[in-house]
Amino acid sequence: MTIDEIYLSIAKNITDVIKEDWQSAVLRLEVLDGMVSNTGVYYQEKGLERQLDVEEFDFQLTFDIMELHHITTEGNGDKWNRAVYTLSSDGKFNMEFIWDQDLQDEVERLAKE
């Protein structure tokens, strides 16, 4: 799967679970030791915020996100353990990759317990 196909998969999952008019959506991702977690919101007119029902996402999306992590971090790629995918209702999107050292430190600390 290519990066563009993964971005399209994320967008499709978001648009499939929103059942009303919306203007933008934000999906927050965490990828840690082969595990993916996500939360999200979408915004309607006048900034009204609603939760994205991420439980309704296609299970394949988890594997797509793990593949995105693998592709973008292999070799000397930039490390990231958090990402924010922002999608507007007209199809434009932005993906921000974030390295959260505090999160990584917490994972490593808990693994030692």
N, C-alpha and C positions, 0 to 999 in steps of 0.2 A: 504494500500500500504506500502511496506517495504522501508527502506532507499535505499537498492540496486536497487529496481524497480524505485525509483525516480531518482537515478543517471543514470540509463539506459534511462529513459524518456528524461532527459536533453541531454544526448549524442545523442539519436535518433533525437531530434529536431535540434540539431546543424548540424549533418551530412546530414539531409534531406534538409536543406536550402543552403548548400554549393554545388555549381554545377560545381566545377573545382578542380583540384589537390590542396591539401593543406597539411600543415605539423602539425600545431597546431591551436587551437582556444581557446579564453578566453571569458567567459561569466561573466559579473559583475552583481550581483543581489543586490537589496535593498528590504527589507521587513519591512513595517511600518504600524502599525494599520490595519492589514488585507489586505494591498495593496502590490502588487509586481510590481517592475519595473526592467527592465534589458536592458543592452546594451552589445554589444560584437564585437569582431574582430576575424579574422583568418589570419594566416600567410601562405604565399606560399614560394616557394624556394627563397633563397637569402633575406629572411626577408621582402618581400613585404607584406604590411598590407592592408587588405580589411575589410569593415564593414560587420558584420553578419546582415542579414535581419531579425531581431527579430520579425517584424510584420508578418512574414510568419510562426512563431512558432504555433503549435497547441495550441488553447486556454486552453486546459486541463492542459498544463504545468504550468500555473499560479496557479491552484489548487494543483498541485503536489508540487510546491515550498512552498506554504502555509502549506501543510501537512508536508513537510520536516522541516519547521520552528517549527511547533507544536511538532513533534516527538523529535527533538533535543533540545528543550528548556523546555519541560514539567518537572515537578518536580523540581529538583535542577540542571537541565541541564544548560549548558552555554548559556548566552544570546548572541544573534547576530542580527544585523540589516543590515549587508552587508555580501556578500559572493562572492568568486571568484572560478569559476569552470574552470579548465584548462584541455583540452582534446587534446591528440595527435592523429594523423591519424591512429596509430596502435591500438587505443582503450584504451590506458592507460590514467588515469585521476587523478586529484588531486582536492580536495575541501578544501578551506580555509574559515573558519567562522571568522567574524570580528565584534567586538562591537565598534561602532563609537559614542562616547558620544556627540560630537559636533552635529552630525546629529540628535540625539535624543533630545538634548536641543533645536535645531531649530524647530523641529516638535512640541514640547511642547510649545514653545514661540508663534508659529503661531496659535496653537489651542486656546490660550488665547485671541487672537485679535478678 
